[in-house]
Structure formats: structure tokens, C-alpha cells
């Protein structure tokens, strides 16, 4: 089956001048599987605009009692771990599911913010059902 996919890639990409890959691994795979010249493949990684995600300034905090129901002092002691990923076995979600309950039980100020979808998302839901203290 992979031979057919590789041939399809090769046929469809032979007439292209430039190709954009989302990672160096993707570039390497395209080079090897479709027998492409690596010089025509440019890597532009997926990214998050970090300027849109920032903690409030001290002045903003002083003007309010807290953020999202979290009081001012607790907000600055809070540690957020953000995971945005395709929830697939090779991305390690099965490992995260094992360590998140342990970390949260030991450190009350650690909060996980998880986004994504995929075949192993069910593992995350099972973890949340099993450990009630993780749902806040």
C-alpha cells in the first residue's frame, strides 16, 4: 500500500517548483518517499502567536479581584502546562495520561490546559472520569 502512496506523491509533486512542509521530519519524508530535491522543500512550522497569549500585567491585576475566578495571589503562583497536539499514540498522550494525575495530586498549583483531537483522546476522557479532582 505504501508503495502506491509513494508513487502517487512522486507523480503529483514532480511538476512543483516549491513545496511547503510543516516540519523538518515532513521535509525528510517527502524527500525520501517522493524522491524530491530537498532544495525545493521549505519548512514553515506550525506556530502559535504568543503575542495573543500573555498573563495580565500587575496593573491589570490590581484593578481586578482576580482572573477567571482565581484570586490575584493564587494567579501568580499558578503553573499552567499547555498541550496542543494531535492526540495520537506517537505524540505521547498515553504518557501524559499517566503523569498528569500524579503531578496534580502533588502540586495543587499546577493546571493542565489540553487541546486537540485524535484516536487517543478517549484515554484523556477516561483519566478525567477516574480522577474527579482533575475537573476544575
N, C-alpha and C positions, 0 to 999 in steps of 0.2 A: 504494500500500500504506500509506504513512504517513498518508494522509487517513483511512483506515479505523481505524487505531490511534488517531489523534487524536479521532475521533468516539466510539470506544469509551471512551477516557479521559473525555471530556466526559460521556457518558451515565452511566458508573459513578461519577463523582465529583460530580455535580451535587447530590446529596442529602446530601453530607457537611457536617458542621459545622466540623470541623478536620482538617487533613492535616499529617502529619509528613514532611519532606523531609530527606535526609541531607546536602545541601549547598545553597548559595545558587544554584548553577547548576541543580540539580534543581528548586528552587523556581521559578526563572525559566522553565524548560522547561514545568513544569506550568501556570504562569500563562499562557504564550503558547499552548501546544498545546491545552490543555483549556479555555481562556478562563475561568480561575478568578480569583476575587478574591484578590490576594496577601495580604490580611489574614487569611485563614483557613489559610494555609500557614505552619507553624512549622518552623524549621530546627534540627535536633538532629544535629550532625555525628557521624560515626563517630569513635571515640576509643580510645585505649589507656590503661589505668590505670597511670600512670607510677609510682605508689607500689609496684607489684609488680615493677618492673624497676629495680634500683638496684645500683651496684657495692658490694662489701663494704667495710665500714669498715676503717680501718687496724688496729684491734684484732683484727678477724676475720682479716685477712691475717697478722698477726703470730702468731696461734695456728696457722696452717696453713703449709705449704710453698708453697702456690700455689693456683690455682683452675683446675679443668678441665684439669690438666696444664700450665698456664702458670705459670712461677715468679713470685714476688712482684714483683720489679723489672720484669720484662718485662710483667706485667699492667698496671701503671700507665703504661707507655709505649705500650701498645696502643691503637689507634684503631679503634673498631667503627663501621661505617656500616651502619645497619639500614634495609632497604627491605621494607615490607609493602605489596603492591599487587596489583591485578588486572593480570595480565601481558597487556596489550593494546598494540597499536601506539601508540594515542593517549596512553598512560601513559608512553611513552618508554623502554621496556625495550630497544629496539633501540639507543638511545643509550648506555644503561648498559653493554650488552654490548661496545660499542666502547671505552669508557674504563676499565672495571674492570681488564683485563689490563695496561694502561699504568700505572695507579695502583699496582697490586700489584707490578709489576716495579721501580718506582722507590722505593716505600716499603714495606719489609718489615713494618712495624708496623701497617699498615692491613689490617683484616679486614672482609669484607662478609658480613652475615647477611641472607639474602634469603628472603622467604616470599611465597607467593601461587600463583595458578594462572591459566591462561588460554591463549589461542591462541599467544602468542609465547614461552611457556615453553620451547619447543623451541630457540629462539635461545640461551637461557641454558645449556641442556644441551650444545649444540654448542660454546659457548665453553669450558665446563668440560672437554670432551673434547679440545679443541685445545690448551689451556694446562694442562698437568699440574700446574704449580706452584700452581694455584689451589685444589687439592683438599686442604685440611688441616683 
